[in-house]
Amino acid sequence: MEQEKNKNRRDEEQDEMRPQRENGQNGDGMPRFSFMWIYILIGLALLGLQMAKFMGGSQKATMPELDKWARKGHVERLVIISDTEAQIFIKKDSLASTDHASLKAELKEVNNKLPQYVVNVGKPEVYQPWLKEVNEALAKEKKPKIIPIIDPQTNWTATLLPYLLPLLIFIGLWLFILRRMGGGAGGPGAQIFNIGKSKATLFDNNTKVNITFADVAGLDEAKEEVMEVVDFLKNPKKYTTLGGKIPKGVLLVGPPGTGKTLLAKAVAGEAGAPFFSISGSDFVEMFVGVGASRVRDLFRQAREKAPCIIFIDEIDAIGRARGRGAIQGGNDERENTLNQLLVEMDGFPTDKGVILMAATNRPDILDHALMRPGRFDRQIGIGRPDLNGRAQIFEVHMKNIKVAPEVTALALSEMTPGFVGADIANVCNEAALIAARREKKAVDMDDFNYALDKVIGGLEKKNKIISPEEKQIIAYHEAGHAICGWFLEHAHPLVKVTIVPRGLAALGYAQYLPKEQYITRKEKLLDDMCMTLGGRAAESVVFDKISTGAQSDLDHITKMSYDMIINYGLNDKVGNVSYYSMMNESYMRPFSEQTAYLIDQEVKKMIDEQYDRAKNLLRDKRKELDALAQALLEKEVLHRADLERIIGKRPFNDPTPGESHRVAEVEPVRSDD
């Protein structure tokens, strides 16, 4: 019993000392001793001794002074120690002369090894003629000649420095890299092998996730699905006692910006459980085996924190189907990481409380082994929010800004079809910035309308210079879109049309009011194609010429026509076939040359028919086309009420508010460049 207490006490002391050791301290809180300082001190001492050896303490003298002392016979010995320097030894009886009064007392003592002066005598070709002349003068006075002594002394510092300096620089860089990789903990390089550790961010009691389901709007169905995960984390025995098993993996699938990551954080916030967040790209490294090592370390930490949630964002970075685009003979590190993830998902039992959540907007490229039951058992589709969902999202974001009383979330929802949560957040932020720029006390509908125009069409180009001729072409182009959309039954009715330049290339755009529908008929697609070609058709009908302004329109209808024939089977000659999945999975074209030729012919035929249809419609409505174009040239922006006043009411039943909503479909008119 006593031994167990002592062992527990030692464990507690080690736990208390562990943070100090990790910070490079000993048990007393003092910095831990390192032998590196001894090496540094030894090096400095050797360098100091080498410098002292060559400096010595001898006094510096000039060549004129040496010449004077030599001619007086004061010089006893002249020692050449290098190419340019010489040591001067003065005779004992001459040290008392006033010429050497500036010498230090210790230098006046006779010492055969310590010279009194050091003089720069120059190269041999310089001092030898001088020495010859001095010796001739001394000979005339019958004084001893000065015989120079050549005693070259090796300067080890200068000799070794070219070799030592690169080595010292390399060692310094290496120590710096080790310290950076080790994070400064435990001395340089202490964590050099921690490259295989998980980079997941942990949110626990110390860094609690504050996001709850109240912060997630427009995802009611998805929240109901994940509520089971939250309930399991709160009350695991409720399910395990009955033999039930919670899904090991929950995959959130949806377009970008729909709130997949936000929903996962809300699950962690509601459950109050530890939450590991990591991106799929964090597993990918240039070193072999690092990704698999990080996967193992992540699940090891999760088991220690269970019950908890692991959230992998953008899992398609490592979950891509194996065998696609593989390099022959190469070692695919991404596949090794995926294999380790598959093993780990099979390895932990469901009653441990480790739940893996992942998000992706590309579920079609994920490996089938990853999607099978037992790994990602449940897929939760998070699509674009509907009318009510967008209204809820607007209400969440409008809590943080001051809005005018006339601004309602439902009205804004009707104006933003197809918008996801990120788009709505951007619109609210832009509206607040615009209101602040206009020095308003609250954000009104005018600010939201301007923000929508800015988000959809881009920044308004007020200073763009457009010639009257180009402006007329743009007006008729946009009027052609508006007329076709107004008088075609299945086309979207127009809400606003403008010729104000926006963005990089859009010289005008139209805003429509489509129905919110999930199935589209062939008649609807053909009417949309005819409306899209209305801009070029108007140019041809009015000016008998066409321009480059329909480039984006042609891109849209070309893609639409190929989709109708190749993917949706909406062509009688090609038949009820679809090559969508086959074209995505294979690099080769999944049909023959004859079929490709037939598809091209049918695409051209379809586009030509709708182009002729648009021109015939505009010829019949030429009066309305001219009136609308002239109104655009005068006002530049026309709304639905203006269209009803100019060309009359639309001859079809328009959708009522609540059943439809507005969408801005940009039809840019591009310049020649």
BALUMTI-804035 format. One record per residue (C-alpha): residue number from 1; x, y, z. Coordinates in steps of 0.2 Angstrom, whole numbers. Each point is the difference from the previous one (the first is absolute). Layout:
N
> NUM; X; Y; Z;
...
END
This chain:
673
> 1; 0; 0; 0;
> 2; 14; 12; 5;
> 3; 9; -4; -16;
> 4; -15; 4; -11;
> 5; -2; 17; 9;
> 6; 19; 3; -3;
> 7; -3; -4; -18;
> 8; -15; 11; -2;
> 9; 10; 14; 8;
> 10; 14; -2; -12;
> 11; -12; 0; -14;
> 12; -8; 16; 6;
> 13; 17; 8; 1;
> 14; 5; -5; -17;
> 15; -17; 7; -7;
> 16; 4; 16; 9;
> 17; 18; 1; -7;
> 18; -5; -5; -18;
> 19; -6; 17; -5;
> 20; 17; 7; 6;
> 21; 10; -13; -9;
> 22; -10; 4; -16;
> 23; 5; 18; 2;
> 24; 18; -4; 2;
> 25; 1; 2; 20;
> 26; 5; -11; 14;
> 27; -10; -5; 15;
> 28; 4; 16; 9;
> 29; -7; 11; -14;
> 30; 18; 5; -6;
> 31; 5; -1; -18;
> 32; 7; -17; -4;
> 33; 19; -2; -2;
> 34; 6; -3; -18;
> 35; 17; -5; -5;
> 36; -1; 11; -15;
> 37; 5; 15; 11;
> 38; 16; -9; 4;
> 39; 4; -2; -18;
> 40; -4; 18; -3;
> 41; 12; 6; 14;
> 42; 14; -11; -6;
> 43; -1; 7; -17;
> 44; 0; 18; 6;
> 45; 15; -4; 11;
> 46; 10; -8; -14;
> 47; -4; 15; -12;
> 48; 5; 12; 14;
> 49; 17; -8; 3;
> 50; 3; -1; -19;
> 51; -4; 19; -2;
> 52; 11; 4; 16;
> 53; 14; -10; -7;
> 54; 1; 11; -16;
> 55; -4; 16; 8;
> 56; 11; -3; 15;
> 57; -1; 18; 7;
> 58; 14; 7; -10;
> 59; -2; 18; -5;
> 60; -3; 5; -17;
> 61; 13; 11; -9;
> 62; 1; 8; -17;
> 63; 14; -2; -14;
> 64; 7; 17; 3;
> 65; 2; -3; 18;
> 66; 9; -17; -4;
> 67; 11; 9; -12;
> 68; 5; 13; 13;
> 69; 4; -14; 13;
> 70; 10; -10; -12;
> 71; 11; 14; -6;
> 72; 4; 4; 19;
> 73; 4; -18; 3;
> 74; -14; -4; 12;
> 75; -6; -15; -9;
> 76; 7; -17; 7;
> 77; -10; -12; -10;
> 78; -13; 1; -14;
> 79; -11; -15; -2;
> 80; -11; -2; -16;
> 81; -15; -10; 6;
> 82; -11; 2; -16;
> 83; 0; 7; -17;
> 84; -3; 18; 7;
> 85; 3; 0; 19;
> 86; 16; 0; 10;
> 87; 5; 0; 18;
> 88; 12; 12; 7;
> 89; 11; -4; 15;
> 90; 9; 16; 7;
> 91; 17; -1; 9;
> 92; 0; 1; 19;
> 93; 10; 16; 1;
> 94; -11; 9; -13;
> 95; -16; -3; 9;
> 96; 4; 14; 12;
> 97; 1; 12; -15;
> 98; -14; 13; -2;
> 99; -5; -8; -16;
> 100; -8; -14; 9;
> 101; -7; 10; 14;
> 102; -18; -5; -5;
> 103; 4; -19; 3;
> 104; -9; -8; 14;
> 105; 10; -5; 15;
> 106; -1; -19; -3;
> 107; 6; 2; -18;
> 108; 15; 9; 6;
> 109; 6; -15; 9;
> 110; 12; -11; -11;
> 111; -9; -15; -6;
> 112; 7; -10; -14;
> 113; -17; -7; -5;
> 114; -10; 16; 1;
> 115; 3; 13; -13;
> 116; -3; 19; 5;
> 117; -7; 5; -17;
> 118; -10; -8; -14;
> 119; 3; 10; -17;
> 120; -8; -3; -17;
> 121; 15; 0; -11;
> 122; -9; -5; -16;
> 123; 5; -13; -13;
> 124; 18; -6; -2;
> 125; 2; 11; -15;
> 126; -4; 15; 11;
> 127; 10; -3; 16;
> 128; 15; -8; -8;
> 129; 6; 16; -9;
> 130; -3; 10; 15;
> 131; 10; -13; 11;
> 132; 14; 1; -12;
> 133; 1; 19; 1;
> 134; -1; -1; 19;
> 135; 14; -13; 1;
> 136; 11; 11; -11;
> 137; -2; 15; 11;
> 138; 4; -11; 16;
> 139; 15; -7; -9;
> 140; 7; 18; -3;
> 141; -2; 3; 19;
> 142; 8; -17; 4;
> 143; -16; -6; 9;
> 144; -7; -18; -1;
> 145; -11; -3; -15;
> 146; -18; -6; 2;
> 147; -2; -18; -6;
> 148; -18; -4; -3;
> 149; -6; -16; 8;
> 150; -14; -9; -10;
> 151; -11; -9; 13;
> 152; -17; -3; -8;
> 153; -13; -4; 13;
> 154; -15; -10; -6;
> 155; -17; 10; 4;
> 156; -11; -15; 3;
> 157; -15; 11; 1;
> 158; 2; 7; -17;
> 159; 5; -18; -7;
> 160; -15; -9; 8;
> 161; -13; 13; -2;
> 162; -5; -3; -18;
> 163; -3; -19; 5;
> 164; -8; 3; 17;
> 165; -12; 14; -5;
> 166; -11; -10; -12;
> 167; 0; -14; 12;
> 168; -5; 12; 14;
> 169; -14; 7; -11;
> 170; -6; -17; -4;
> 171; -1; -5; 18;
> 172; -9; 16; 5;
> 173; -13; -3; -14;
> 174; -2; -18; 6;
> 175; -3; 5; 18;
> 176; -12; 13; -5;
> 177; -10; -12; -11;
> 178; 0; -13; 15;
> 179; -6; 14; 12;
> 180; -14; 5; -12;
> 181; -6; -17; -3;
> 182; 1; -4; 18;
> 183; -10; 15; 5;
> 184; 13; 5; 12;
> 185; -5; -13; 13;
> 186; 12; -12; 7;
> 187; 16; 8; -8;
> 188; 4; 0; -19;
> 189; -6; -14; -10;
> 190; -10; -8; 15;
> 191; -15; -2; -12;
> 192; 9; -3; -16;
> 193; -10; -16; -2;
> 194; -17; 8; 4;
> 195; -3; 3; -18;
> 196; -12; -15; 0;
> 197; -10; 7; 14;
> 198; -18; 5; -3;
> 199; -3; 19; -4;
> 200; -18; -1; 6;
> 201; -7; 15; 10;
> 202; -8; -6; 16;
> 203; -15; 9; 8;
> 204; -3; -6; 17;
> 205; -5; 8; 17;
> 206; 14; 12; -1;
> 207; -4; 6; -18;
> 208; -18; -4; 0;
> 209; -10; 1; -17;
> 210; -13; 13; 3;
> 211; -10; -3; -16;
> 212; -17; -9; 3;
> 213; -15; -5; -11;
> 214; -7; 18; 3;
> 215; 14; 7; -11;
> 216; -4; -12; -14;
> 217; -15; 5; -10;
> 218; -8; -7; -16;
> 219; 6; -18; 4;
> 220; -15; -7; 9;
> 221; 1; -18; -8;
> 222; 18; -1; 3;
> 223; -1; 5; 18;
> 224; -13; -13; 3;
> 225; 12; -13; -7;
> 226; 15; 5; 11;
> 227; -10; 2; 16;
> 228; 2; -19; 2;
> 229; 19; 3; 0;
> 230; -2; 13; 13;
> 231; -12; -11; 11;
> 232; 12; -14; -1;
> 233; 15; 10; 6;
> 234; -11; 6; 15;
> 235; -8; -16; 4;
> 236; 10; -15; -8;
> 237; -7; -13; 12;
> 238; -17; 4; -7;
> 239; 5; -8; -16;
> 240; 13; -13; 5;
> 241; -11; -8; 13;
> 242; -13; -5; -13;
> 243; 13; -6; -12;
> 244; -1; 14; -12;
> 245; 15; 7; -9;
> 246; 2; 18; -5;
> 247; 7; 3; -17;
> 248; 19; 1; 0;
> 249; 1; 13; -14;
> 250; -11; 14; -5;
> 251; 4; 8; -17;
> 252; -7; 17; -3;
> 253; -2; 3; -19;
> 254; -5; 16; -8;
> 255; 6; 15; -11;
> 256; 13; 12; 7;
> 257; -7; 13; 12;
> 258; -15; -10; 6;
> 259; 6; -2; 18;
> 260; 8; -17; 1;
> 261; 14; 5; 12;
> 262; -12; 11; 10;
> 263; -12; -14; 3;
> 264; 14; -11; 6;
> 265; 6; 13; 12;
> 266; -18; 2; 6;
> 267; 0; -19; 4;
> 268; 15; 2; 11;
> 269; -7; 15; 8;
> 270; -16; -8; 4;
> 271; 7; -16; 6;
> 272; 14; 8; 11;
> 273; 12; -13; -6;
> 274; 18; 2; -6;
> 275; 1; 5; -18;
> 276; 15; -4; -11;
> 277; 0; 11; -16;
> 278; 12; -3; -15;
> 279; 0; 2; -18;
> 280; 3; -14; -12;
> 281; 15; 9; -8;
> 282; 9; 0; 17;
> 283; 3; -19; -2;
> 284; 9; 3; -17;
> 285; 19; 2; 2;
> 286; 15; -3; -12;
> 287; 7; -12; 12;
> 288; -5; -18; -2;
> 289; -10; -7; 14;
> 290; -4; 16; 9;
> 291; -18; 0; -5;
> 292; -4; -17; 7;
> 293; 10; 4; 16;
> 294; -11; 16; 2;
> 295; -16; -10; -2;
> 296; 6; -13; 13;
> 297; 5; 14; 12;
> 298; -17; 9; -2;
> 299; -10; -16; 4;
> 300; 11; -3; 15;
> 301; -3; 17; 7;
> 302; -19; -2; -3;
> 303; 0; -17; 9;
> 304; 8; 9; 15;
> 305; -13; 14; -1;
> 306; -15; -11; -3;
> 307; -15; 4; -1;
> 308; 5; 12; -14;
> 309; -2; 6; -18;
> 310; 13; -1; -14;
> 311; -4; 12; -14;
> 312; 10; -1; -16;
> 313; -5; 15; -12;
> 314; 3; -3; -18;
> 315; 3; -19; 2;
> 316; 1; -2; -19;
> 317; 18; 6; 1;
> 318; 4; -17; 7;
> 319; -16; -10; -4;
> 320; 1; 0; -19;
> 321; -3; -16; -8;
> 322; 15; -11; -1;
> 323; 7; -4; -18;
> 324; -5; 17; -8;
> 325; 15; 8; -8;
> 326; 12; -11; 9;
> 327; 19; 1; -5;
> 328; 6; -17; -6;
> 329; 14; -6; 11;
> 330; -2; 14; 13;
> 331; -5; 0; 18;
> 332; -16; 10; 2;
> 333; 1; 8; 17;
> 334; -18; 5; -1;
> 335; -6; -18; -2;
> 336; 11; -5; 15;
> 337; -9; 13; 10;
> 338; -17; -6; -6;
> 339; 4; -18; 4;
> 340; 5; 5; 18;
> 341; -16; 10; 2;
> 342; -10; -15; -6;
> 343; 9; -11; 13;
> 344; -3; 12; 14;
> 345; -18; 2; -4;
> 346; -2; -19; 2;
> 347; 11; -1; 15;
> 348; -9; 10; 13;
> 349; -16; -8; 7;
> 350; -16; 11; 0;
> 351; -2; -1; 19;
> 352; 16; 11; 3;
> 353; -9; 16; -5;
> 354; 11; 5; -14;
> 355; -10; 7; -15;
> 356; 8; 5; -16;
> 357; -9; 14; -10;
> 358; 6; 6; -16;
> 359; -5; 13; -13;
> 360; 2; 0; -19;
> 361; -7; 8; -15;
> 362; 6; -13; -12;
> 363; -8; -17; 6;
> 364; 1; -7; -17;
> 365; 19; -2; 0;
> 366; 1; -8; 18;
> 367; 6; -18; 1;
> 368; -14; -13; 1;
> 369; 9; -9; 15;
> 370; -2; 16; 9;
> 371; -18; 2; -3;
> 372; -5; -18; 5;
> 373; -10; -4; 16;
> 374; 11; -1; 15;
> 375; 10; 15; -5;
> 376; -11; 14; -6;
> 377; -17; -8; 4;
> 378; -9; 16; -2;
> 379; 0; 14; -13;
> 380; -9; 16; 3;
> 381; -3; 11; -15;
> 382; 1; 18; 3;
> 383; -7; 9; -15;
> 384; -3; 18; -4;
> 385; -14; 7; 12;
> 386; -17; 3; -6;
> 387; -11; 16; 2;
> 388; -3; -3; 19;
> 389; 18; -6; 3;
> 390; 7; 16; -8;
> 391; -12; 10; 11;
> 392; 7; -8; 16;
> 393; 18; 3; -6;
> 394; -4; 18; -3;
> 395; -8; 1; 18;
> 396; 16; -7; 8;
> 397; 12; 12; -9;
> 398; -12; 15; 2;
> 399; 1; -1; 19;
> 400; 18; 7; -2;
> 401; -5; 15; -10;
> 402; -12; 15; 2;
> 403; -13; -2; -13;
> 404; -15; 12; -4;
> 405; -17; -6; 5;
> 406; -6; -2; -18;
> 407; 14; -13; -3;
> 408; -7; -18; 2;
> 409; 9; -17; -2;
> 410; -13; -7; -11;
> 411; 1; 14; -12;
> 412; 19; -2; -1;
> 413; -2; -19; -2;
> 414; -11; 3; -15;
> 415; 13; 10; -8;
> 416; 14; -13; 3;
> 417; -4; -16; -8;
> 418; 14; -13; -1;
> 419; 10; 10; 13;
> 420; 9; -11; 14;
> 421; 4; 6; 17;
> 422; 17; 7; -4;
> 423; -8; 10; -14;
> 424; -14; 7; 12;
> 425; 14; 4; 12;
> 426; 9; 10; -13;
> 427; -16; 9; -6;
> 428; -4; 6; 18;
> 429; 18; 5; 3;
> 430; 1; 10; -16;
> 431; -17; 9; 4;
> 432; 7; 5; 17;
> 433; 15; 7; -8;
> 434; -9; 9; -13;
> 435; -12; 8; 13;
> 436; 15; 5; 10;
> 437; 8; 8; -15;
> 438; -16; 10; -3;
> 439; 0; 5; 18;
> 440; -17; -8; 4;
> 441; -6; -5; 18;
> 442; -8; -16; -7;
> 443; 2; -12; -15;
> 444; -15; 2; -11;
> 445; -7; -9; -15;
> 446; 10; 12; -12;
> 447; 16; -6; 8;
> 448; -5; -18; -2;
> 449; -4; 2; -18;
> 450; 16; 9; -4;
> 451; 9; -14; 9;
> 452; -9; -13; -10;
> 453; 5; 9; -16;
> 454; 18; 1; 6;
> 455; 1; -18; 5;
> 456; -8; -7; -16;
> 457; 6; 12; -13;
> 458; 16; 7; 8;
> 459; 5; 18; 4;
> 460; -8; 13; -10;
> 461; 11; 8; -13;
> 462; -5; 18; 1;
> 463; 15; 7; -9;
> 464; 0; -12; -15;
> 465; -1; 10; -16;
> 466; -13; -8; -12;
> 467; -3; 8; -17;
> 468; -18; 4; -5;
> 469; 1; -14; -14;
> 470; 6; -13; 12;
> 471; -13; 5; 13;
> 472; -14; -2; -13;
> 473; 6; -17; -4;
> 474; 0; -5; 19;
> 475; -18; 7; 2;
> 476; -7; -10; -14;
> 477; 10; -15; 5;
> 478; -8; 1; 18;
> 479; -17; 4; -7;
> 480; 1; -15; -11;
> 481; 2; -11; 15;
> 482; -14; 9; 9;
> 483; -12; -2; -14;
> 484; 3; -18; -3;
> 485; -2; -4; 19;
> 486; -16; 11; 1;
> 487; -9; -9; -15;
> 488; 6; -18; 2;
> 489; -11; -10; 11;
> 490; 13; -11; 9;
> 491; 13; 13; 1;
> 492; 4; 9; 16;
> 493; -10; 17; 1;
> 494; 12; 15; 1;
> 495; 1; 10; 16;
> 496; 13; 13; -4;
> 497; 11; 4; -15;
> 498; 15; 12; 0;
> 499; 14; 6; -11;
> 500; 11; 6; 14;
> 501; 17; -7; -2;
> 502; 5; -12; 14;
> 503; 15; -11; 4;
> 504; 14; -3; -12;
> 505; -10; -4; -16;
> 506; -19; 2; 4;
> 507; -7; 15; -9;
> 508; -17; -5; 4;
> 509; -11; -13; 9;
> 510; -18; -6; 2;
> 511; -8; -6; 16;
> 512; -14; -13; -1;
> 513; -13; -8; 11;
> 514; 0; -19; -3;
> 515; -10; -13; 8;
> 516; 8; -11; 14;
> 517; 0; -17; -9;
> 518; 10; -16; 1;
> 519; -6; -7; -17;
> 520; 3; 9; -16;
> 521; -10; -5; -16;
> 522; 7; 1; -17;
> 523; -11; 15; -5;
> 524; 7; 10; 15;
> 525; 18; -3; -6;
> 526; -4; 5; -18;
> 527; -9; 16; 6;
> 528; 15; 4; 11;
> 529; 12; -3; -15;
> 530; -11; 11; -11;
> 531; 0; 14; 13;
> 532; 19; -2; 2;
> 533; 2; 3; -19;
> 534; -11; 15; 0;
> 535; 14; 12; 2;
> 536; 9; -6; -15;
> 537; -16; -1; -10;
> 538; -5; 18; 4;
> 539; 17; 6; -6;
> 540; -3; -10; -16;
> 541; -18; 6; -3;
> 542; 3; 19; 4;
> 543; 18; 3; -7;
> 544; 1; -15; -12;
> 545; 17; -3; 9;
> 546; 6; -10; 15;
> 547; 14; 4; 13;
> 548; 11; -9; 12;
> 549; -12; 5; 14;
> 550; -9; -17; 0;
> 551; 15; -10; 5;
> 552; -6; -5; 17;
> 553; -17; -4; -7;
> 554; 7; -12; -13;
> 555; 10; -9; 14;
> 556; -16; -2; 10;
> 557; -10; -7; -14;
> 558; 13; -11; -7;
> 559; 2; -9; 17;
> 560; -18; -1; 2;
> 561; -3; -8; -17;
> 562; 14; -13; 3;
> 563; -8; -4; 17;
> 564; -17; -2; -8;
> 565; 7; -13; -13;
> 566; 14; -9; 9;
> 567; -6; 0; 18;
> 568; -19; 2; 1;
> 569; -5; -10; -16;
> 570; -11; 14; -6;
> 571; 4; -2; -19;
> 572; -10; -12; -11;
> 573; 14; -5; -12;
> 574; 13; -4; 14;
> 575; -13; -8; 11;
> 576; -2; -4; 18;
> 577; 18; -1; 5;
> 578; 11; 9; 12;
> 579; 19; 0; 0;
> 580; 2; 11; 16;
> 581; 8; -12; 12;
> 582; 10; -9; -14;
> 583; 8; 16; -5;
> 584; 4; 5; 18;
> 585; 8; -17; 3;
> 586; 10; -3; -16;
> 587; 12; 10; -10;
> 588; -6; -7; -16;
> 589; -16; 5; -9;
> 590; -13; -13; 4;
> 591; -8; 1; -17;
> 592; 5; -3; -18;
> 593; 5; 13; -13;
> 594; -17; -2; -9;
> 595; -9; 4; 16;
> 596; 12; 15; 3;
> 597; -4; 6; -17;
> 598; -19; -2; 3;
> 599; 1; 9; 16;
> 600; 9; 15; -8;
> 601; -13; 1; -13;
> 602; -15; -1; 12;
> 603; 8; 13; 11;
> 604; 2; 12; -15;
> 605; -17; -4; -6;
> 606; -8; 4; 17;
> 607; 10; 16; 2;
> 608; -5; 6; -17;
> 609; -18; -4; 2;
> 610; -1; 11; 16;
> 611; 10; 14; -8;
> 612; -12; 1; -14;
> 613; -15; -1; 12;
> 614; 8; 14; 10;
> 615; 2; 11; -15;
> 616; -18; -4; -6;
> 617; -7; 5; 17;
> 618; 10; 17; 0;
> 619; -6; 4; -17;
> 620; -18; -2; 6;
> 621; 4; 10; 15;
> 622; 11; 13; -8;
> 623; -11; 15; 6;
> 624; 2; -6; 18;
> 625; 19; -4; -3;
> 626; 3; 18; -6;
> 627; -10; 7; 15;
> 628; 9; -10; 13;
> 629; 17; 4; -8;
> 630; -4; 19; 0;
> 631; -5; -1; 18;
> 632; 16; -8; 5;
> 633; 10; 13; -9;
> 634; -9; 13; 10;
> 635; -1; -7; 17;
> 636; 13; -14; 0;
> 637; -10; -11; 13;
> 638; -18; -6; -3;
> 639; -10; -10; 13;
> 640; -15; -11; -3;
> 641; -12; 15; 2;
> 642; 9; 9; -13;
> 643; -1; -15; -12;
> 644; -19; -2; 3;
> 645; -2; 19; -4;
> 646; 10; -1; -16;
> 647; -5; -17; -8;
> 648; -15; -5; 11;
> 649; -3; -14; 12;
> 650; 8; -17; -3;
> 651; -13; -12; -9;
> 652; 3; -14; 12;
> 653; -4; -4; 18;
> 654; 15; 5; 10;
> 655; 4; -9; 16;
> 656; -6; 8; 16;
> 657; 11; 6; 14;
> 658; 5; -15; 11;
> 659; -1; -12; -14;
> 660; 14; 8; -9;
> 661; 14; 11; 3;
> 662; 12; 11; -9;
> 663; 16; -5; -8;
> 664; 13; 11; -9;
> 665; 6; -8; -15;
> 666; 15; 10; -7;
> 667; 0; 1; -19;
> 668; 16; 10; -3;
> 669; 4; 9; -16;
> 670; 19; -1; -3;
> 671; 10; 12; -9;
> 672; 12; -5; -14;
> 673; 15; -1; 11;
END
